[in-house]
């Protein structure tokens, strides 16, 4: 059972690495294409393949950017919650004779 869990865990790590590399490649490719065709001007925006490519690259970067903002916000929120939880000390609000250290053998 442990061997199967290890293989699934390593598969998930490899899958995450492939997804990360693909995302970075897509962002770099989109940025490169946008910078390469920044001076592109045409009058037929509907049928121009360069214009279509530019719009797709802009959408890719916009989508990844919004996802990174959401991921960063969730990470910061989780960090604040963990730190806030660590700073609280648990104190029982229930008062008993034992907690008040009163002798019970009177």
KAMO-V337131 format. One record per helix or strand. SS is the DSSP state (A for helix, B for strand). FROM is the first residue (numbers start at 1). LEN is the number of residues. If there is no record, write none. Layout:
# KAMO-V337131
ss = (SS & SS)
from = (FROM & FROM)
len = (LEN & LEN)
This chain:
# KAMO-V337131
ss = (A & A)
from = (2 & 49)
len = (35 & 39)
